[in-house]
Amino acid sequence: MKLTEEKFEVVSETERLVIRPLQKTDYENWLNEFENRYPSQYRHDKGKIDMSDCTQEWFHNLVDKHQELALTDTAHVFGVFKKEDGTHLGMVDFSTLARDDFQWGRIGYSIHNQHWRKGYGNEAVKEALNIAFKHLKFHRIEAHINLDNSASFNLAESVGLKYECTRKGFIFEFGEWTDNLIYYKNSIE
């Protein structure tokens, strides 16, 4: 990991993947994979997204914003890329919930639906948790998951996160306060 005043950079590799912050040179690859998404497969899959506002300038600003968030330890956003050809597969991110005596963060993850059922999500999230504990120095990572998002909680369980509780009325989405399942993993487990 390199952390300077200008740039935050963590690059990690698995057998098939490279996990790293987005770079401005990723624009075409990133855009292509969003444009090639299948229609929505279920409620929590956005499927095809209108990318007409996502110009190269917009993307460069996004990369700069990700760097700013990382440098302030607000959030750390990583692209997931196929090692063999560099294809952008999706994203994994961490939000800092508390530091000091807690070292507590939240994980989010998504793989473009045209790349599902190939084990990329499992491989990416496992490695991202290594990044969270080793490089970002979190002690506790939580996943906040909708009650009906079985794909997400199955992935969480497959990478070693444990169900802790259901938080009632936890997040405002879909026009209402919704419950979330809380899965967690500590660095010492």
C-alpha positions as CSV (number, residue, x, y, z in Angstrom):
1,M,0.0,0.0,0.0
2,K,1.1,3.5,-0.8
3,L,-0.5,6.4,1.0
4,T,0.7,9.9,0.1
5,E,-0.9,13.3,0.2
6,E,-1.7,13.0,-3.5
7,K,-2.7,9.4,-4.0
8,F,-3.9,6.3,-2.2
9,E,-3.0,3.0,-3.9
10,V,-3.5,-0.6,-2.9
11,V,-3.2,-3.3,-5.5
12,S,-3.9,-6.9,-4.6
13,E,-4.1,-10.0,-6.7
14,T,-5.7,-13.4,-6.5
15,E,-5.4,-16.3,-8.9
16,R,-7.8,-14.7,-11.3
17,L,-8.3,-11.1,-10.2
18,V,-6.7,-7.8,-9.6
19,I,-8.3,-5.5,-7.0
20,R,-7.3,-1.9,-7.1
21,P,-8.6,1.7,-7.1
22,L,-10.0,2.8,-10.5
23,Q,-7.6,4.8,-12.7
24,K,-8.5,7.3,-15.3
25,T,-7.2,5.0,-18.0
26,D,-9.9,2.5,-17.0
27,Y,-12.7,4.6,-18.6
28,E,-13.4,2.6,-21.8
29,N,-13.2,-0.8,-20.0
30,W,-15.4,0.4,-17.1
31,L,-18.0,1.9,-19.5
32,N,-18.0,-1.1,-21.8
33,E,-18.9,-3.5,-18.9
34,F,-21.7,-1.3,-17.6
35,E,-23.1,-1.0,-21.1
36,N,-23.0,-4.8,-21.6
37,R,-24.9,-5.6,-18.4
38,Y,-28.0,-7.8,-18.8
39,P,-31.4,-6.6,-17.8
40,S,-32.2,-6.8,-14.1
41,Q,-32.2,-10.3,-12.9
42,Y,-33.9,-9.6,-9.5
43,R,-34.9,-6.7,-7.2
44,H,-31.4,-5.9,-6.0
45,D,-29.8,-6.0,-9.4
46,K,-29.9,-2.7,-11.2
47,G,-29.3,-4.4,-14.6
48,K,-29.0,-2.1,-17.5
49,I,-28.2,1.4,-16.4
50,D,-28.4,4.6,-18.5
51,M,-24.7,5.6,-18.9
52,S,-25.2,8.6,-21.2
53,D,-24.1,11.0,-18.5
54,C,-20.9,9.0,-17.8
55,T,-18.6,10.9,-20.0
56,Q,-14.8,10.5,-19.8
57,E,-14.7,13.8,-17.9
58,W,-17.3,12.6,-15.5
59,F,-15.3,9.4,-14.9
60,H,-12.1,11.3,-14.3
61,N,-13.9,13.3,-11.6
62,L,-15.2,10.0,-10.1
63,V,-11.6,8.7,-9.9
64,D,-10.5,11.9,-8.2
65,K,-13.4,11.7,-5.8
66,H,-12.5,8.1,-4.9
67,Q,-9.0,9.3,-4.2
68,E,-10.2,12.1,-2.0
69,L,-12.5,9.7,0.0
70,A,-9.5,7.3,0.5
71,L,-7.1,10.0,1.6
72,T,-9.6,11.2,4.2
73,D,-10.3,7.6,5.2
74,T,-14.0,8.2,4.5
75,A,-14.3,5.4,1.9
76,H,-12.1,3.1,-0.1
77,V,-13.4,2.0,-3.5
78,F,-11.8,-0.8,-5.5
79,G,-12.4,-2.0,-9.0
80,V,-12.3,-5.7,-9.6
81,F,-10.6,-6.7,-12.8
82,K,-10.0,-10.0,-14.5
83,K,-6.2,-10.7,-14.4
84,E,-6.0,-12.4,-17.8
85,D,-7.4,-9.6,-19.9
86,G,-8.2,-6.6,-17.6
87,T,-12.0,-6.8,-17.9
88,H,-13.7,-4.7,-15.3
89,L,-15.9,-7.1,-13.4
90,G,-17.3,-4.9,-10.6
91,M,-16.5,-3.1,-7.4
92,V,-15.8,-3.6,-3.7
93,D,-15.9,-0.7,-1.3
94,F,-15.3,0.0,2.4
95,S,-16.9,2.9,4.3
96,T,-15.2,3.9,7.6
97,L,-17.9,3.9,10.3
98,A,-15.6,4.6,13.3
99,R,-11.9,4.6,14.0
100,D,-10.2,5.2,17.4
101,D,-11.1,2.3,19.7
102,F,-13.3,0.6,17.1
103,Q,-11.5,0.4,13.7
104,W,-14.9,-0.4,12.2
105,G,-16.0,-0.4,8.6
106,R,-18.8,-1.5,6.2
107,I,-18.3,-3.5,3.0
108,G,-20.2,-3.2,-0.2
109,Y,-19.8,-5.3,-3.3
110,S,-21.2,-5.8,-6.7
111,I,-20.3,-7.8,-9.8
112,H,-21.7,-6.9,-13.2
113,N,-24.5,-9.4,-13.9
114,Q,-23.0,-10.7,-17.1
115,H,-20.1,-12.1,-15.0
116,W,-22.2,-13.9,-12.3
117,R,-22.0,-17.5,-11.4
118,K,-18.2,-17.7,-12.0
119,G,-17.0,-17.3,-8.5
120,Y,-15.7,-13.7,-9.0
121,G,-17.8,-12.2,-6.2
122,N,-16.5,-14.8,-3.7
123,E,-12.9,-14.4,-4.8
124,A,-13.1,-10.6,-4.8
125,V,-14.8,-10.2,-1.4
126,K,-12.3,-12.6,0.2
127,E,-9.4,-10.7,-1.0
128,A,-11.0,-7.3,-0.2
129,L,-11.4,-8.5,3.4
130,N,-7.7,-9.2,3.5
131,I,-7.1,-5.6,2.2
132,A,-9.5,-4.3,4.9
133,F,-7.7,-6.0,7.7
134,K,-4.1,-5.9,6.5
135,H,-3.8,-2.5,4.7
136,L,-6.7,-0.4,5.9
137,K,-6.3,-1.6,9.5
138,F,-9.9,-2.3,10.2
139,H,-10.7,-4.6,13.1
140,R,-14.4,-5.1,12.3
141,I,-16.1,-5.2,8.9
142,E,-19.9,-5.3,8.6
143,A,-22.1,-6.1,5.6
144,H,-25.6,-4.5,5.7
145,I,-27.9,-6.6,3.6
146,N,-31.6,-6.4,2.7
147,L,-33.7,-9.3,4.1
148,D,-34.6,-10.6,0.7
149,N,-31.2,-10.3,-0.9
150,S,-30.2,-14.0,-0.6
151,A,-27.4,-13.7,-3.2
152,S,-25.7,-11.1,-1.0
153,F,-26.1,-13.0,2.3
154,N,-25.1,-16.2,0.7
155,L,-21.9,-14.5,-0.5
156,A,-21.3,-13.0,2.9
157,E,-21.6,-16.4,4.6
158,S,-19.3,-18.1,1.9
159,V,-16.4,-15.7,2.7
160,G,-16.7,-16.1,6.5
161,L,-18.9,-13.3,7.6
162,K,-21.3,-14.3,10.4
163,Y,-24.9,-13.3,10.9
164,E,-25.1,-11.0,14.0
165,C,-28.6,-9.5,14.0
166,T,-31.4,-7.8,12.1
167,R,-31.4,-4.0,12.5
168,K,-35.0,-2.8,12.3
169,G,-35.8,0.3,10.2
170,F,-32.1,0.6,9.6
171,I,-31.8,2.3,6.2
172,F,-34.2,4.5,4.1
173,E,-34.5,2.9,0.7
174,F,-37.3,1.9,-1.7
175,G,-39.3,4.8,-0.2
176,E,-39.4,3.5,3.4
177,W,-37.2,2.6,6.4
178,T,-36.1,-1.0,5.8
179,D,-34.6,-3.7,8.0
180,N,-31.1,-5.0,7.3
181,L,-29.3,-8.2,8.2
182,I,-26.0,-7.5,9.7
183,Y,-23.1,-9.8,8.9
184,Y,-19.6,-9.2,10.4
185,K,-16.1,-10.4,10.5
186,N,-13.4,-9.3,13.0
187,S,-9.7,-9.3,12.1
188,I,-8.8,-11.7,14.9
189,E,-11.1,-14.5,13.7
